[in-house]
Amino acid sequence: MAKNKTVQITQVRSLIGTPPKHRLTMEALGFRRMHQTLEKNDTPQLRGMLHQVRHLVRVKEAGE
């Protein structure tokens, strides 16, 4: 059975002063605090969300 590719996402910048749309995107991704790292399945929807907040997060390919 093939595994899904995943990415590790870490919040590296604060949400203070960011537009409400970016705050909602970060909340939808599951972030609650600075330097929190999440592992998510790599999907086109996730990539679109990450593109919107690319200045707030660091993305690392986790592989298969």
Summary of the structure (lengths in Angstrom):
residues: 64
radius of gyration: 11.9
end to end distance: 11.7
largest distance: 44.5
contacts: 145
relative contact order: 0.37
helix: 30%
strand: 28%
